[in-house]
Amino acid sequence: MEIKNENMQTMIRRFGYTPLGYTERGEMNCVRPISRDYPRFHLYIKQQGTKYTFSLHLDQKRPSYGGVTAHSGEYEGDVVEDEAGRIKEITKEYV
């Protein structure tokens, strides 16, 4: 998706997400809790010029293995699709 005239940090806040920092792959790592901590939406955003790539999933619970980043994420389903649609609606302001 191409987005012009917007700072990534501002865009993330408009989505209602909290930025956690960058991954080793250069993606912005962001979360939006549905309740206190979990479940929460987890969004990775990769910027290349004015083009952005989004990767979204739903973390149902905290990782349960010590020192391992594996988790119980859902990449499909109505809840994830609804959130993706909500984000797409917000990005229409920037296109």
C-alpha positions in Angstrom: 0.0 0.0 0.0 1.3 3.4 -0.9 0.9 6.1 1.8 2.1 9.7 1.3 2.7 12.6 3.6 2.6 10.7 6.9 5.1 9.9 9.6 5.0 6.2 10.6 4.8 6.9 14.3 1.7 9.2 13.8 0.0 6.6 11.6 0.6 3.9 14.2 -1.0 6.1 16.9 -4.0 6.8 14.6 -4.4 3.0 14.3 -4.6 2.8 18.1 -1.4 0.8 18.3 1.6 1.2 20.6 5.0 1.0 18.9 7.5 -1.4 20.6 10.5 -0.8 18.3 12.0 -2.3 15.2 12.6 -5.9 14.4 15.9 -7.3 13.0 14.2 -7.2 9.6 13.5 -3.5 9.9 9.8 -3.8 10.6 8.0 -1.6 13.2 6.6 -3.9 15.9 3.3 -2.6 17.3 0.5 -3.9 19.5 -3.1 -3.0 20.4 -4.5 -4.9 23.4 -8.1 -5.9 23.3 -8.2 -6.3 27.1 -5.6 -5.7 29.7 -2.5 -7.5 28.1 -3.9 -10.4 26.1 -5.5 -11.0 23.7 -3.9 -8.3 21.6 -3.4 -7.4 18.0 0.2 -7.6 16.8 1.1 -5.5 13.7 4.4 -5.4 11.9 4.9 -2.5 9.4 7.7 -2.4 6.8 8.3 0.9 5.1 10.0 1.2 1.7 9.9 4.8 0.5 6.2 5.7 0.4 5.1 2.0 0.3 4.1 0.1 3.5 3.6 -3.6 4.0 1.4 -4.7 6.9 1.5 -8.1 8.7 -1.3 -8.6 11.3 -2.2 -11.3 13.7 -3.9 -11.8 17.0 -1.9 -13.0 20.1 -4.3 -15.0 22.3 -1.9 -15.3 25.2 1.6 -14.6 26.4 4.3 -16.9 25.1 4.5 -19.8 27.6 8.1 -21.1 26.9 10.9 -19.5 28.7 13.2 -17.4 26.4 11.3 -18.4 23.3 9.3 -15.9 21.2 6.9 -18.5 19.8 3.2 -17.7 20.6 -0.3 -18.7 19.9 -1.1 -16.2 17.1 -4.1 -16.3 14.8 -3.5 -15.0 11.3 -7.0 -15.6 9.9 -10.6 -15.4 11.1 -13.3 -12.8 11.6 -11.6 -10.9 14.4 -8.4 -10.4 12.4 -10.3 -9.6 9.2 -12.3 -7.0 11.0 -9.2 -5.4 12.4 -7.5 -5.4 9.0 -10.6 -3.7 7.6 -10.5 -1.1 10.3 -6.9 -0.3 9.5 -7.6 -0.1 5.8 -10.4 2.4 6.5 -8.0 4.6 8.5 -5.3 4.4 5.7 -7.7 5.8 3.2 -7.1 9.2 4.8 -3.4 9.0 3.6 -3.8 7.6 0.1 
